[in-house]
Amino acid sequence: WIFSGLNREQVTPEQVRQMMLQHLERNLEFYGPEIGLILFRKHAVRYLAPYRLSKEERKELLTAQHADEFLSLLDKINQFSQT
């Protein structure tokens, strides 16, 4: 969205989610499933910063051991879609 000329406030939660999915997918392809997810976590923190996640939700999401687990948890977080 930076290159689209949008301010962070103009980016919808769905756009953030789609970017996260694309970013994670590329990390997994380039680094492999284990390292790709580990390296992606630092970016996930920044993607999720504007949203009100509980400490438990954030911890569970950022300690997921597999990409499918991460994605499942991301989909379960109701607050992610609320700003």
C-alpha positions in Angstrom: 0.0 0.0 0.0 3.0 2.3 0.4 3.6 2.1 -3.4 -0.1 2.6 -4.0 0.0 6.0 -2.2 -2.3 4.9 0.5 -2.0 5.9 4.2 -2.1 3.0 6.6 -5.5 4.1 7.8 -6.9 3.7 4.3 -5.9 0.0 4.1 -8.7 -2.4 4.9 -8.1 -5.4 7.2 -8.8 -7.7 4.2 -6.0 -6.0 2.2 -3.6 -6.5 5.1 -4.7 -10.1 5.4 -4.2 -10.7 1.6 -0.7 -9.1 1.8 0.2 -11.2 4.8 -0.9 -14.4 2.9 1.2 -13.4 -0.1 4.2 -12.5 2.0 4.0 -15.7 4.0 3.7 -17.8 0.8 6.7 -16.2 -0.7 8.8 -16.7 2.5 7.8 -20.4 2.5 8.7 -20.8 -1.1 12.1 -19.1 -0.7 13.2 -20.3 2.7 11.3 -23.5 3.2 8.4 -24.2 5.6 10.3 -24.0 8.9 12.6 -21.1 8.4 10.1 -19.2 6.1 7.6 -19.1 8.9 10.1 -18.1 11.6 11.4 -15.3 9.5 7.9 -14.2 8.6 6.9 -13.7 12.3 8.8 -10.5 12.6 6.8 -9.1 9.7 3.5 -10.4 11.1 4.1 -8.3 14.2 4.2 -5.2 12.1 1.2 -6.2 10.0 -0.9 -6.8 13.1 0.3 -3.8 15.1 -2.7 -1.6 14.4 -5.2 -4.3 15.5 -6.3 -5.0 19.0 -5.2 -8.5 19.6 -5.1 -9.9 23.1 -1.7 -11.0 24.4 -2.9 -14.6 24.2 -4.0 -14.3 20.6 -0.8 -12.6 19.6 1.4 -15.1 21.4 -0.5 -18.1 20.0 -0.3 -16.7 16.4 3.4 -15.8 16.6 4.4 -19.1 18.1 2.6 -21.3 15.6 4.9 -24.1 14.4 3.4 -24.6 11.0 2.1 -22.3 8.3 -1.3 -24.0 8.2 -1.6 -23.5 12.0 -0.7 -19.8 11.6 -3.3 -19.3 8.8 -6.0 -21.1 10.8 -5.3 -19.0 13.9 -5.3 -15.8 11.7 -8.7 -16.7 10.4 -10.0 -17.4 13.9 -9.1 -14.0 15.2 -12.3 -12.0 15.0 -10.7 -8.8 16.1 -8.4 -8.8 13.1 -11.2 -7.7 10.9 -12.1 -4.9 13.3 -10.0 -1.7 13.5 
